[in-house]
Amino acid sequence: MTDPIATPQPDAADYAAAAGLIEANAAGLIRNADINPHWLGDSGRFWYQQQTVDGSRFVVVDTSDGSTRPLFDHPAVADALNAALQPETPPTAERLGLQNVRIDADERTLTAIANGKPLRVDLRRHAVEITNPKSSGAGMLISPAGTRGVRRDGDNLVLVEIATGREYRMTDDGEPYFSYGKLPDASLQNIPLKKSRAVLPPYGAAFSPDGRYFICPRFDERRLGIEPFIEQVPTDGSLRPIVHEIRRAFAGDPAQMVTDWFAFDLDSGERCRLQLPLGSSPAFLLGNGIVGWSVVRKQVFILVATEGWTSGMLLRVDLTNGAVTVVIEEQGTTCRYEPNTLMYNLPNVQVIGDGAEAIWYSDRSGWGHLYRYDAQSGELLGQITGGDWMLFDIHHVDETRRTLYFTAGGREPGVDPYYRHLYRVGLDGSDLRLLTGGELHADHTFAPDAAPMFKMLFGVPDAPAKIRPQAGVFIDTCSTVSASPVTLLRSLTDGTLIAELQRADVSSLLEAGYVPPTRRLLKADDGETGIPVVYYPPVHIRGDGVHPIVDACYGGPQVYVAPRNYVDAATASNPTNRMAMARLGFGVVIVDGRGTPGRGNAFRDAGVPRFTEIGIADHVAAIRQLAAQKPELDLRRVGIHGWSWGGTFSAQAILTHGEFYKVCVSGAGVYDYGALYSGFESSIGLGIYADGSVIRSRPGDKPESWASLDVTQMAKGLGGKLLIVWGDADENVPPAQAYRLIEALIQAGKPYDALMLPNKTHPTASQSLNPYTAVRTWDYFVAHLMSAAVPVAAPFPITPRRVMQ
């Protein structure tokens, strides 16, 4: 460490101000950041809930000209609700207390839940009727027409006729750990789900569009090893520690989970096993891999991957007998096939025309683009998009007009390649048009739909339907990290502006002390490649005006994290505590170095599988360049922190670049991939052992191909201060990972600090959700990077986000 440098220390008031700027808390200080439209039939009108200082109001937009009006008489509805419900807190015109609101297309009827009661409101007469809708039952998956449902009964499946309530057993051969539709123990949420007694619908299951066929997996976990988690301080108030056992395969285990998929003909009662290729499996995070159906041909189309995602295949399955045909097969470049540049987004693969054509995503050219295939013959019909730029997500396919709408980056000269823009293109690749060119140097918010697993476990809603071909319009919200959001109504034909719908109100955020960051492209360690750097300057320049630097990192190959727009800059929780730490007097930097997605194969695959090593070098290079431009930054005092993959990245950074990084808070990091559950192969490649096999021969063997990624072997390089943080109920990155690094540090004779949080999971232990973790992180940097006394901070809350506790 360098000699302490005099910097006036933050006090308790600074901590209190920083607490208000934690991302989850800051989210509540922005009003009207976006619009979630609810379309009123095919009328060309939609309604949305517009936030006000005192609450919200319901507004209707006519897309023909962008005009707006109140959806109903708010004071009259408030009076009607008060008379019917007589709640303790009377509703007001801007605080009606309505949840799960639905409006009929004719705008005459509103249904919702208020004061815990389901109700119907006649919007013309302002009459409220308490209703008693028939429940379909917990854990039921409902058919598209709403006539059938399937639920789990123990380890088997039951078919329910919704109208009559009659039930029929679909299977009787399920057994513990050999169950139909059971969420596998490897879900990363096993313990919280069991403790909450949550009743889930069949996992990975789906109805055909006509409701006749039902697809469902059966997971075989019987031979898997047991991984124990110890609840040292039982949340039920008991005294004896509780052992939770989950069945989960480790990398290299001879026994891995086996999944069989079945198709049930609900009309005939027959079923067949899908004959998927050996070693292939639908993407687990995505639920079931189903990307299309043919009702007429009785087919389902499933996207599967081979082991470690080394290749991807589109399969056509005959629902009558389970026979499988490979329509498309593609070997991944470098180490993996990706159906989307961002791992947690839905695949850019769809089957259209009732099974006639397939839209296929490939980075075979070095860039992610779309191709069109005959879904029956497998013939390549043509390329839809192409060029040295990156397609991000398919947002809508208009089969009638043969037009596809997608977001992409890097196509427009001189524009930040990470900025999302909306485009349209014909399915034959013709007439490619930029639709958001009016605000070229800005990011445009078009959220893709969430993966089925996230919807089921976390209640993530469907993505807003911002593109409306029937009305010929789309809703465009644009901003930068420093310019607040504006929401516009535009033409789907050419992007012509129809109307400005609203501007975000960020006054409360600014009053809380928020200072927007700046974003720029600097050079990677190779001196050539541009990489994004987002900088949050210290809010108050103190003392001699020179401040320590904190690198807030992630660095994983699944996502990029440097904020692109205003809302992400203020509220995105990965990496977290950016503005809060700037408020305490640190200059905070976020970098997306090479090895991260969104920029083409050369950028993503730099250094594979040693992308963390390349990424750290890029972070160091970028911070040095930034400090040369910002005299308030002190390169003698640089710290780093991160959670999850950021915990891995930050630990490796201080262990291998101790001349640059002096202090590190590493949270929930993977430090030894060889001692972890299966599943990371899609990011780091297959684990190859000394004998050339992917199976471990002896209990202590580790893959030689992963040796360069083993952070525990870098422990001897520690020269600065390191705080290791983890939750003891973390199934995502189990506590054993922290203990393995701690043991390595002990063996190397290196001092370390540790913070373990009882009963906390991967998200609930993190700084973004846990105030204690946040404060201890601040304390660590204040004490060891700022060389200041740590104030006594008052407790504070963090606004809950949608997360499984």
N, C-alpha and C positions, 0 to 999 in steps of 0.2 A: 504494500500500500504506500501511496505517497504521503507526505506530511499533511496533517490536517490543514485545511484552508478555511479561513474565517468566513462563514456564511451565516447571516442571521437565521436562527432556527424557526421553523414553523411552530405555532402555538396551538392550543386547544381550539381556538376560533378558526384557524386554518383547517384543522382536521374536520370541524363541523361543516365548513364550506365545501371541503373536498367530498364529504359524504353525500352532499346534495348533488354532486356532479358524477357520481358513479352511474354507469350507463343505464342501469335499470331505473334509477331514480330520475335521471335526465329525461327518459322517455316520456314521463308524465308531464313534462314542462313544454312539450311541443303540441300545438293544436293544429289539426287539419294538414298533417304532413302528406296525406294521400287521400284518395277516394276509393271506397269499396262499393262498386255499383251493384244494385239489385235491379235487373231488367224486368220491366213490366210487359211480359209476353213479347209479341213482335211489334209493339207499338212504336218503337224507337225512343221510348222514354225509360228512364231509370230513376230510382230513388237512392239516396244515401243519407247517412247520419252526419250532419255537419256540427262540429264542436263549437261551443260558444264559451264565453267567460264563465257563465253560470251553469253550463251543462251541455245540451245539444238540442238540435232541432232536425226534423225530417224534411228533406228537400227533394223535389222532383225536378229533373232536368229534361227538357225537350231537345233532343240531339239535332233536330232540323236547323235550329238557330242558336242553341246553347242557352236559351232562356230558362230561368229557374222560378219556382214558386213553392210555397209551403205545401207539403203533402196533405196536411189536414189542419183543422183548427186546433192548435195545441192547447190553448186555455180551456176550450170546451171538452177536449178529451181528458185533460187533467181533472176537471170537475167531475166528469163521469166516472173516472177511475176511483176518485176519492169517495164518491157516493156508493159505489159498488163494493169496494174493498175495505174502506174505513181503516187504512193502515195507521200505524203510530206516527209515521212521518208522511204527511200529506204530499202527494205528487204536485209538481208545479209544471208550468208550460215547458220549461227547459230541463226538468228532471222528472220524467214520467215514470222512471223505474221499470222500464220494459226490457225484457230479455228474449232472445230467440224470436225476433220480430219477423213476421211474414206479411206481405201485402198482396192482395189479389190484383190481377192485371187491370181490373176496372177501377181500382183505387177505392172500392166501396167497403172492403173488409180488412181488418187487421187482426192477426192472431199473434199471441205472445204469452209470456209468463210474467206475471207481476205479483209481488208479495208472495211468491211461492205457488201461485195458483195459475193454471192455464185458463186463458180467456179469449173471447172474441169480441171485437169492437166494431160496431156499425159506424163507419166514419161519416155517414150522412146524417143519421139520427143521433149520433153520439150516445149510443146505448151499449152497455157492457154486459156480456153474458159469461158467467163462469162455466167452463166446459169440463167435460170428463172424458177426454180422449182415451181410447182403448190402447193400452200399452202392448207393444210387441214383445216385451220381455227383455231382461238384461242379457247381454252376450249373444244377441241374435244378429245374423247377417241376413238382410232382406233382399229379395229379388228386385230387379229393376221395376217391375210392374207393381210391387208391393203385395203380391198374392201369396208368396212363399217365404219361409225363413228357415235357416239352418242354425242350430246351436250345438254346443258340445254337451254331452252327458257323460261326465267322467272322461274316459279315454275314447269315447265313440261319438258318433254324429246322429242327430235327430232332425228329421224334416217336420216342419210345422206348416199347416195350412192356416194362413192368417185369418181368414173369414170365420172359420169354424173352430179354430184352436186344436183341431185334430193333429195328433203326432204319429210319426212313423219312424221306426228305427232304420237308419241307413247302414250302420255297421254294428257288428257285435264282436269283432276280433281285436279291438284295441285293448291295450294293457298299459300299466304304468311304464313310462319312458319308451312306449311304442304306440304313441297316441296319434289320433287324427286331429289335425288342426290345433294342437297344443303349441303355444309359444315355447320354443326350445329354451333350455336353461341358459344357452349361450346368448340370450337376448340382451344381456348387459343390464337388465332390469328385473331379474328373477326375484331377488329378495324383497325389494319394495312392493312388487306386485303381490307376492304371497302375504306380506304383512298387511297390505291394504284390503286383501280378500277381493280384489278386483275380478269381475266376471267379464272375460273378453270374448268376442266372437271368434269363430274358427280362424286361426292365423294362416295367412297365405292363401286363403280360399277366395273364390270368385264365382259369380253366376254368369252364364252366357247372356247376351243382350235380350234374348227371348225368354229367359228364365227356365229353359228346359234342362240345361246342363249345369253341373256344379263341379268345379275343380277344387281339390283339397289335397294337401300333403299329409303324409304320415312320417313322423320323425322317429328314427330308431336311435335312442340314446342309451340303450341297455348296456353296452360294452364300454362306455366312456368312463374315464377316470373321474374321481371325486375331487373337487376343489373346495376346501372348507373356508368359511368366513366366520369369524368369532365376534359376536355382539357382546362386547365386554361390559357395557352399561345398558342392560336391556331397557328398551323404550316402554315395555309393558309394566315397569315398576318392580319386576322381580329382581332377585339378588344374584342368582347363579348365572354366569355367562352362558349365552345361547350359541350353539354351533349351527350355522346354516350350511348345508351341503348342496352344491350344484354340480351337475354332471357336464363336463366340458372337456373337449379334447385339446391337448397342447400340440404345438407344432412338433412334428416328428413322431407323434404317437402312432403305433400300428392301428389302433382303433379310432376311427373318425366317425362323426355323425353321418348316418346314411338316411337319405330322404327318398321316399317313393311318392309319386304323384298319381292321383286317381281321378277319373272322370265318372261322374254319376249321372245317369239318365233318369231324371226325376219323374218322367212320364211312365217309363217302363219298370223302374226300380233296379235296372241293371247297372253294373259298374265295370270299369276296365282300368288296368294299370297302364300309365303312360310309359312307353318304352324309350325313355331318354337315354342318350349315349352314356356309357359307363364313364364316371369321373366328371360328368357335367352337372351343373346345378344352376337354378335361377339365382339372380343376385339377391342375397339375404336381406340387405338393407332395403331393397325395393319391394319386398313382399313376395311376389310370385313370378315376376318376369313376363307376365302376359302383356302383349303389346297389340293384340288385335284378335278379332273373331271373324268367322264366316258362318252366318246362320244358315244360309242356303246349303253350303257344302258340309256343314256340321264339322267345322274345323276351329281349332284354337292355335294361335301363334305365340310361341314362348321364346324369349331371349335368354340364352343360357351362356355360361362361361365354363371353360375347362379349368382345371386346378390352377389356382393362383392367377386367374384371369389372363393366362398366356394367350388365349384365343377366345373369340366370341362366335356364337352360332345363333341363327334364327331358325327355329324348328317349326314345322307345320305338323300338327297332331290331328289325327282322325279321331273324333270324339266317340265314334261307334265301336272302335276296337283298340284304341291307344297306339296305333301304328304311327311312327315318326319319320318324317322326311326332312333332311337338312336342306333348307332353302338357300342360306348364305352362311359361309364360314370364312372367318378372317383371322389371321395370325396377328397378334399384337406387335407393334413396333417396339424395339428395345426390350421391354420387359412385360408389357401388358396390353391387352385390348381394353379400350375405354369406350362406352357408349355415350359418354358426355365428358367434357373436359373437367367438370366439377363432379366429384364422386358422389355427393349426396343429392344431386339433382336427378330427376327422372331421365331415363335413356332417351336420346334423340332417335328413337326407332319406333315406327308406327306402321301398322298394316291398315290399308284403306280400301274402299271399294268392295266391302264385304269379302275380303280375302284376295282381291285381284292384284294389288300392288303393295310393295313394301318400301318405306322410306328408311334408309340405312345410313347410320353415321359412321364415318371412318376418318382416321388421320393418316391414311396411307400416303398422302401427298406431303406429309409433314405438317399439315394444318387440318383442323377438324372441319369436315364438310359433309354434305348430304348427297346420297346417291339413290336412284330409283330402280327397283328391281321388279320383275314379274314374280309375284308371291307364289305362283303355282309351279312355274318352270325353273325359277332361280336365275333367269336371264337378266343381265344388266341392261336396263333400258336407257340409262343416261345419267349424267351428273347434274344435280340440281344447283349446287353452289360450288365455287372454287376460287382459288387465289391465295395469296400470302396474307391471310387474315383468319380470324377465328370465329366460328359459329358457336354461340353459347347455348341457346335453348330454342326448341320449337315451341311456339306459343299457341298456334292455331293452324289447322289445316281445313280450308274451305273446299270440300270435295266437289261441291256444285260448280264453283267458279275455277276450280283447278288451281288454287292459289295457296301458298304457304306463307305464314308470317313467323318471323324468327328474330331473335336478338343476336348481335354479333359485335365484335370490336376489332380495331386495327385496320379496317378497310379504308377509312378516310384519311388522306395525307395530313400530317401535322396534328392529328388528334390523339390524345391519350389512348393507347390501345386497350385499356381496361374499361373505358366508358362504354356502357351498353347503349346501342342504338337499335331501333326497330326497322326491319326491312320486310318487303314483300317480294315474292318471286313466283313465277309460274312453275308448276310441277315438272314442266319440260325444261326448266332452267332459263326460260326467257323472261324478259321484262323485269329484271332485278331493280328495285327502287328503294332508296333511302326515304323513310317516312318521318324521321325526326331531325331532319337537317336544319330546321329553324333554330335549334339550340345545339349547334354542333359540338361546342366545347363544354359539354355537360353530360352527366350520367342520367340515364332514363330508367325509371323504376318499373320493371316488368317482372314480377316474381313468378317463377315457374311453380307448377303444382307440386305439393309435397309428396314424398314417398309414402306408400300405404302404411309402413311401420310407424312413421312419425305421426300420421293421422290417428292410428289406433292407440298408441301408447301415450301420446302427449296432447291429443285433441287438436292438432294443428288443422286449421280450416282449409278449405279449398282456396286456391289462389283466386284473387279477384278477376272477374271476366271483363277485362279492359278492352278487348277487341270484339267488335260487334259487326260482322259482315252484313247481317240483315239490315242494319241501319247505316252501313257505310262509314262508320266512325270508330275511333279508338280514343281512349283516355290516356293522356301522357303526363306523367309527373317527372319533372326534371330539376336537377340541382347540381351543385358542386359541394366540396367540403366546406366552402366559405360562403356560398350563395344559397339561401334557404329555398325550399321547394315551391314550385309553381305548378299547378295542375291545369292542363289545357285539354280542350276537345278538338280533335283533328280529323281530317278526312282520311279514310283508308285508301283512297285512290292515289293521292300524291302527298299526303301529309299537310295539306293546306290548313291553316289555323281557322277554326270555326268560332271558338270563344275561349276566353280565360274563365275557368270555373272557380278557382280559389287560390289564395296564397297562404302558405303556412304562417301561423303566428308563433314566433319564437321569442317573443318579448319576455316571457317568464324564464326561459332558459338563459337569456342574456342577463336578466336581472339577478340570477343565481350566481353569476360570475363566469359563465361559459365564454371562452374565447375560441372562435373557430380556428382550426389548424390550416396549414397550407400543404399543398400536394405538388410534387415536381418529379421529373424523371432525372435520376443521376446515373452514373456509370457503375456497372458491376465490377467485380474484381478483375475481369478480363480487359477492362479499359474501353470496351466497345458497346456492350449490351446495355440498353436503357432499362432501369428498374425503378419502380415507383417508391417514393419516400414521402411519408406524411409526418409532419412535424407540428407538435403542440408546444409552443414556447412557454417558458415559465411565466406565470401570470404576473407576478410582481418581481421585478429585477431588484435583487437584494445586495447589500454589502458592496463588494468590488465589482458587481455586475457579471460575475462569471459563475455559471451554475453547472452542477453535475448533470449527466445525461443518463437516461434510462431507455434501453432498447426493449420495447414491448413486442414480443415475438410470438410466432407460431411455427412457420416454416415447414408444415407438412405438405405432402404432395396432393392432398385432396382438395384444398381450397386456397384462394388468395385472401388476404385479410386487410391489406392497406385500404382504408376507407376511400370510396369514390364519390360519395354524395353526402349531403348535409346530415341526413338522419343516421346513416351508418357512422359518420364521424362522431356524432353525439351519443349514440345509443347501442351500437353493435358491441356485443360482449366478448368478442375474441379478436385480439387480446384486450384485456379489460383494464380499468383504472387509468386510462390515458389522461383524461382531463383532470381527474382527481389528483394525480401525481404532479401534473403541471401546476395545479393550484398550490401544491406544497412547495414548489420552487425547483422542480426538476424540468429539464428539457426532455420531452418524451418523443421517441422516434419509432415509427412503424415502417418496416421494409418488406417488400415481397421480392426476395432474391430468386436466383435461378434454382430450379428444382421444384418450383410451384407451378400450378396449372394456368391455363388461359392464354398462353402465348405461343403455342406450337410445340412440336416435338423437341427441337433443339434446345429450347429454353427449359421445358419440363424435364427432359432426360439428362440434363447436364450432370455429369458425375455419377449417374446411376450405378450401383445403389447408394453411393456415398454422397447423396444430394444434400444431406445436412452439412457435411464438410464444405461443400461448394457454397451453400446458402450462408453459412457463418462468414466465410470470406467476403461475400457480397455485402453483408450487413456491416462488417468492419470498414470496407471500402466506402460505402455510402455515408456512414456516420463521419468518417474523416472528411469527405467532401462537404458535407453539410456544415460541419464545425468550421471549415475554412470560410464559409459564407456567413456564419452566424457567430459574431464575436462573444455572445453571451454563453456559448457552450464550452465546457472545460473537458478536453480530451484526456486529462489526467484522471478524471473521475467518471468512469463509464460503468453502469450496471446493466443487468439484463434480467427479465422475468418472463415466464410463460407458463401456460397450463396445458396439460395433456401432451400433444405433440410439441407444444411450446415448452413444456417441462423438459422433454428430451433435448430439444434444440438449445435451451438456455444452459442446461447442465453441461452438454458437450462444449458449448462456447467457453464457459469459464475454465473447464478442464483442459482445453486445447489452445486457448488464446488468453492465457492469464496475463500476458503483457498488455492486453487491451481491456479486458473485462475484469473489474475488481470485486464486484459484489453480484451475487445471483440469488434469486428466489425461484426455485424449480418446483413446480407443482404437478403432481400426478403424472409424472413422466414415465415413458417406457425406457428403461435403461439396459435391458437385456432381452432382445427379441427371442433368443433361444429358450428362454424360460417363461414363455407366454402362450396363451391360447392361440389356436389356429385362426387365420383370417387376415393377417398382415401381409401375406404373400402377394396380394394384389398391388401393394405399394412398394415392397422391397424385393420382390422376386422370390422364387422358390428357395426354400432352405435346403441346400445340398450338403450332405455330410461327407466325411472323409472317404467313405467307400463309394461315393457317387450316388448314393440313394437319398430319397427324401424321407426315409424312415430311420428313427434313432435306433442304434444297435445296443447302446448301454445307457443307463439312466442319466449319466452326466454328460453325454455327448451333446455338442451344439453344432449347428450348421457352419461349415467353413465359409460358405458364401456370405454369411452374415457377420463374420468376425470383425470387419471394419466398422460395424454399426454398434458394437458392444461398448456402451458408455462405461460400464463397470471397469473395463480394462484401461480406461483413461484416468482412473482415480488418482494415480500418482502425480498427475499434472496440476492438482489443485494448489493454488497459491493465494487466492483471495478468500472472501467470505461466502459461504454457501449455506442457504436455508432450504431444506427439503420438506415439502408439504404434501400430505396425502390424507384421504379419508379412509377409515377402516372398513367402510361398507362399499367401497368402490369396486364394482364388477368390471368396469371398462378398463381401468388400469389397476389391477389388484395390488393390495398393500405389499405383497412379496417383492414387487419391483423396487419400492423404496428401500426395503430391507436389504436387497441385493446390493444396491449402491452404497448403503450405509456400511455393510460388511466389507465391501471393497475399500472404502475410505479408511476403515479401522485397520485393515490389513496393510494399507499404504502408510499408516501413521499420520493421517490427515485429520485435522479438527473440522467439525461440521456442526451445524445447528439443525434441529428437526422440530416439526410441528405436525402432530397427528390429531385428527378431528374425529372423535367417536361418533358412530352412526351416520356419518356423512358419506354421500355417494359422489360419483364423479362430478356432477354439476353442483350439488349442494355444499361441497367442501370448497369450491372455488371462490376467488375474490369477487366474481361477478354476482354471486348470490349469498355469500357468507360474510357478514360484517366483521367477524372476528378475524378471518383470514385476511381481509382487506387491511384492517388496522395493523395486524402483525407484519404484513408486507411493507406498509408505509414505515412502520417503526424500524424495520431492518435497513431500509435504504436511508432513512434519516440518520440513524446511528452510524452506519458503516460507510455510506457514500457521501453524505453531507457532513459527517463528523459533528453532529449536533445532538443536543439532549432531546430525548423523546418526551413529548408532552403527554399528560394524562387525558385521554380522549373520552368524551361522554359516549355512551352507547347510542347507536343509531340503527334504524331499520333499512332494509333494502326492499324496494317494491318487488313483490313476487312476480316472476315470469312463468310462462307455461312450461312446467318441468315436472317430471315424475319424481316425487319426494322419496 
